[in-house]
Amino acid sequence: YTKKSKIIIKNKIMTENKKIRVIQYGCGKMGKVFLRYVTEHGGLVVGAIDNNVELVGKDIAEIMGTNEPTGVLVSDDAEKVFAEAQADVAIIATTSLMSEVEDQFVMAAKHGVNAISTCEESFYPFTTSKEETERLDKLAKENDCTLTGSGYQDVFWGNLVAALAGATHKITKISGVSSYNVEDYGIALAKVHGAGLTLEEFEKEITKNDSLPSYMWNSSQWLCDRLGLNITEISQKLVPTTYEKEINSSTLGMVVPAGRATGMSAVVTTKTAEGIEIVAECIGKIYAEGEVDRNDWKIEGEPNTSMIIHQPATVNLTCATVVNRLPDLMRAPAGFIPTSQMPMSKYLVRPLEK
């Protein structure tokens, strides 16, 4: 009973209009969008999990802001939800590091449920969390399901850049800069970026903590995998961002004094055996008034090509990419499979079950 035969069965069921059954793991700022996107694409939400006492017990309709109750209540008992839901897939939108989401992936895998996570490190965790990923890969194969990470970077730091590379004769360097407001993603991401820390605390907790790869670290490895490049050296530099005035953070629940860290800039430099260098910077911080998201990339070589995405709606693009990836997740081989080894993300023209 291999996953290949499962796919055939699933495709047969899909033609009979059996909806894809989805568990939403994490119902905060991102989860609210996921619940709506899954529902609007024809998916059936059969479970919702969160440990926030303000959300536990709520019908997901209330979280989505719709009027019709669904009967699906947010639970803090993940084991019970997975045991009873008979889900096809789980969307994990909780924290940013593999060490923090491993148990959530395990919960899905041991129940044979395919899982996709917005955990930024899960995008390509094979070197930064080697042991955790190997354990998850083994468990997923034993239970015939697929685990992966996806999100905004899947398209905007990955496939868009790879598509431009496909139109280039010779590449010497790829460089990119992307920024996002940590207020949009919840407290876990804000803390990973050092938002609210004094500069001394930032130096101790963020800059000197080698176990915290920046998001561009994993994304650069993903891009090299997609392009077939062999990495010879990779390094990162983490620098706090600050603001000249105090700035309010609803996510942190505090006013960040002037001069404290509002987030961080991370510059990752990747060198390859093929001679192509990738220099990628991500800036995650509490935005001051007038600041907006950006995503700019440049390929140097023959010819030079630049790409500027003006004010991308990063949260919505993240959630849409993950939901659009669900068919790829269900078709992929068992194991921990990065999306760099899946087809390019596609727009869902038809409902998920089709």
C-alpha positions in Angstrom: 0.0 0.0 0.0 2.4 2.6 -1.2 1.8 6.3 -1.5 1.6 5.9 -5.3 -1.4 3.7 -4.9 -2.8 6.1 -2.4 -2.6 8.9 -4.9 -4.6 6.8 -7.4 -7.2 6.2 -4.8 -7.3 9.8 -3.8 -7.6 10.9 -7.4 -10.5 8.5 -7.9 -12.1 9.9 -4.8 -11.5 13.4 -6.0 -13.5 12.7 -9.1 -16.4 11.7 -6.9 -16.1 15.2 -5.2 -14.8 14.0 -1.9 -13.4 17.2 -0.3 -9.9 17.4 1.0 -10.0 17.2 4.8 -7.7 19.8 6.4 -6.5 20.4 10.0 -5.4 23.9 10.8 -2.6 23.8 13.4 -2.3 27.3 14.7 -5.3 29.7 14.4 -3.7 33.1 15.1 -3.0 35.8 12.6 -1.9 33.5 9.8 -4.3 30.7 10.7 -7.3 33.1 10.3 -6.3 33.6 6.6 -5.6 29.9 6.1 -9.0 28.9 7.3 -10.7 31.2 4.9 -8.5 30.3 1.9 -8.9 26.6 2.4 -12.7 27.0 2.7 -13.0 29.2 -0.3 -11.0 26.7 -2.4 -13.4 23.9 -1.5 -11.4 22.3 1.3 -13.1 20.9 4.4 -11.6 22.1 7.7 -12.1 19.1 10.0 -9.9 20.2 12.9 -8.4 23.4 14.4 -5.7 23.5 17.0 -4.3 26.3 19.1 -3.1 26.7 22.7 -4.3 30.3 23.0 -6.9 30.3 25.7 -8.7 33.2 24.0 -9.2 31.0 20.9 -9.9 27.5 22.4 -13.5 26.6 22.2 -14.3 29.1 19.4 -16.0 28.0 16.2 -13.7 28.6 13.3 -16.4 30.6 11.7 -16.0 33.2 14.4 -12.2 33.3 13.7 -12.8 33.7 9.9 -15.4 36.3 10.5 -18.3 34.4 8.9 -21.9 34.1 10.1 -22.5 30.3 9.6 -21.2 28.1 12.5 -19.2 25.1 11.2 -19.3 23.0 14.3 -15.5 22.8 14.2 -14.1 24.3 17.5 -10.6 25.2 18.2 -9.0 22.7 20.5 -5.8 22.6 22.5 -5.7 18.7 22.4 -3.8 18.0 19.2 -3.7 14.3 19.8 -7.5 14.1 20.0 -8.0 16.2 16.9 -5.6 14.1 14.8 -7.1 10.9 16.1 -10.7 11.8 15.2 -10.4 14.1 12.2 -9.4 11.6 9.5 -7.6 14.4 7.8 -5.7 14.3 4.5 -3.4 17.3 5.2 -2.4 19.6 8.1 -1.3 23.2 7.7 1.1 24.1 10.6 1.3 27.8 11.2 2.9 28.2 14.6 6.6 29.0 15.1 9.7 29.6 13.0 12.3 27.0 14.0 12.4 23.2 13.4 13.1 22.5 17.0 9.8 24.2 17.9 7.7 22.5 15.2 9.2 19.0 15.2 6.5 17.7 17.7 3.8 19.1 15.5 5.2 17.5 12.4 5.5 14.2 14.4 1.8 14.5 15.4 0.8 14.7 11.8 3.2 12.0 10.5 2.3 9.4 13.1 -1.3 9.7 12.1 -0.3 9.4 8.4 -1.4 13.0 7.7 0.5 15.0 5.1 1.7 18.3 6.6 3.0 21.6 5.3 4.3 24.3 7.5 5.0 28.1 7.4 8.0 27.4 9.7 10.7 29.3 7.8 13.4 26.8 8.7 11.3 23.9 7.4 11.6 25.4 3.9 15.0 23.7 3.6 16.2 22.3 7.0 18.6 19.6 5.9 21.7 21.2 7.3 20.4 23.6 10.0 18.3 20.9 11.7 19.8 17.7 10.3 18.8 15.3 13.1 15.3 16.6 13.4 14.7 16.4 9.7 16.1 12.9 9.4 13.8 11.7 12.2 10.8 13.3 10.5 11.8 11.9 7.1 12.0 8.4 8.6 8.7 8.7 10.4 6.9 10.1 7.3 8.1 7.2 5.2 7.0 4.7 7.8 3.6 6.2 7.8 3.3 6.9 4.1 2.9 10.7 4.2 4.7 13.8 3.1 6.1 16.7 5.2 7.3 20.0 3.8 7.7 23.7 4.3 6.4 26.5 2.1 5.2 30.1 2.1 6.1 33.4 0.6 9.7 32.5 0.0 8.6 29.5 -2.1 7.6 31.8 -5.0 9.2 35.2 -4.2 12.7 34.0 -3.0 12.7 30.8 -5.0 10.7 30.0 -8.1 10.6 33.6 -9.4 14.4 33.8 -9.2 14.7 30.3 -10.7 12.4 31.3 -13.6 14.6 34.4 -14.4 17.7 32.2 -14.2 16.0 30.0 -16.9 16.2 33.0 -19.3 19.8 33.8 -18.6 22.8 32.8 -20.6 25.5 33.2 -17.9 25.1 34.0 -14.2 27.9 35.3 -12.0 25.8 36.6 -9.0 22.3 36.6 -7.7 21.4 39.2 -5.1 18.1 39.9 -3.3 16.6 42.1 -0.6 13.2 41.4 1.0 11.5 43.1 3.9 8.4 42.4 6.0 6.6 43.7 9.0 7.0 41.3 12.0 3.7 42.7 13.3 1.8 40.7 10.7 3.0 37.3 11.7 2.7 36.9 15.4 4.9 36.9 18.5 7.0 33.9 17.7 8.4 35.5 14.5 8.9 38.9 16.2 11.0 37.3 19.0 13.1 35.4 16.6 14.0 38.7 15.0 14.9 40.2 18.3 12.2 42.8 18.3 12.0 44.7 21.6 15.5 43.7 22.8 18.1 46.1 23.9 21.2 46.1 21.7 23.1 44.3 24.3 20.4 41.6 24.6 20.3 41.4 20.8 24.0 40.8 20.6 23.8 38.0 23.2 20.6 36.3 22.2 20.5 36.8 18.4 23.9 37.8 16.9 26.0 35.2 18.8 23.4 32.4 18.6 24.7 30.2 15.7 21.7 27.9 16.1 19.4 30.5 14.7 19.6 30.5 10.9 18.1 33.5 9.2 15.3 32.8 6.7 17.5 33.6 3.8 20.0 30.9 4.9 17.4 28.1 4.3 16.0 29.9 1.2 19.5 30.2 -0.4 20.0 26.5 0.1 16.6 25.9 -1.4 17.5 28.0 -4.4 20.8 26.2 -4.9 18.9 22.9 -4.8 16.4 24.2 -7.4 19.2 25.5 -9.7 21.5 22.4 -9.2 24.3 24.5 -7.6 26.7 22.9 -5.2 27.4 25.0 -2.1 31.0 25.4 -1.0 30.6 28.1 1.6 27.7 29.9 3.4 27.8 32.6 6.0 25.4 35.1 7.6 25.6 38.5 9.3 22.8 39.5 11.7 22.4 43.2 12.5 19.6 44.8 14.6 17.3 47.4 13.1 16.4 50.4 15.2 14.2 53.5 15.1 14.9 57.0 16.3 11.5 57.3 18.1 9.6 54.9 20.3 7.3 52.6 18.4 4.3 50.6 19.4 4.1 46.9 18.9 0.7 45.3 19.3 2.3 41.9 18.7 4.8 42.2 21.6 2.3 44.1 23.7 4.7 46.9 24.4 6.1 50.2 23.3 9.6 49.7 22.0 11.8 52.6 23.3 13.8 54.6 20.8 17.2 52.9 20.0 16.1 49.4 20.9 16.0 46.7 18.3 12.8 46.8 16.2 13.9 43.6 14.4 16.9 42.6 12.3 18.6 42.5 9.0 20.2 39.2 8.0 22.6 39.0 5.1 23.4 35.5 3.8 26.3 35.0 1.4 26.5 31.7 -0.4 29.3 30.6 -2.7 29.1 27.6 -5.1 31.4 25.3 -6.9 30.0 26.6 -10.2 31.3 30.1 -9.4 27.8 31.7 -8.8 27.5 33.8 -5.6 24.2 34.4 -3.9 23.9 37.4 -1.6 20.4 37.6 0.0 19.2 40.0 2.7 15.9 39.7 4.6 14.7 42.6 6.9 12.1 41.7 9.4 11.1 44.5 11.8 8.3 46.5 13.4 7.4 49.0 10.7 7.4 52.8 11.3 4.6 54.8 9.6 5.0 54.8 5.8 7.2 51.7 5.6 6.0 48.9 3.3 7.1 45.4 2.2 9.6 45.0 -0.6 11.1 42.2 -2.7 13.9 43.1 -5.1 16.2 40.7 -6.9 19.0 41.0 -9.5 20.7 38.4 -11.6 24.1 39.6 -12.9 25.7 38.0 -15.9 24.6 37.9 -19.5 22.2 39.6 -19.5 21.6 41.5 -16.2 18.0 41.2 -15.1 16.3 43.0 -12.2 13.0 42.2 -10.6 11.1 44.5 -8.2 7.9 43.5 -6.5 6.3 46.7 -5.2 4.6 46.4 -1.8 3.8 42.7 -1.9 1.0 41.5 0.4 3.4 39.1 2.1 0.9 37.6 4.6 -1.7 36.8 1.9 0.9 35.6 -0.6 2.3 33.3 2.1 -1.1 31.7 2.9 -2.1 31.5 -0.8 1.2 29.7 -1.7 0.7 27.1 1.0 -2.9 26.4 0.1 -1.9 26.2 -3.6 0.8 23.7 -2.6 -1.7 21.2 -1.1 -2.2 19.1 -4.3 1.7 19.0 -4.7 2.0 17.9 -1.1 -0.5 15.0 -1.6 1.2 13.8 -4.8 4.8 14.0 -3.5 6.7 10.9 -2.4 6.6 10.0 1.3 9.2 11.6 3.5 10.4 15.2 4.2 10.4 16.6 0.7 11.3 20.2 0.0 9.2 22.2 -2.5 12.4 22.7 -4.5 11.8 19.1 -5.6 8.2 19.7 -6.4 6.6 21.4 -9.5 6.3 25.2 -9.5 3.4 26.3 -7.4 0.3 26.7 -9.4 -2.9 28.8 -9.1 -5.9 26.6 -8.1 -8.3 27.1 -11.0 -10.6 24.4 -9.7 -11.6 23.3 -6.2 -9.0 21.4 -4.2 -10.9 18.1 -4.6 -10.5 18.4 -8.4 
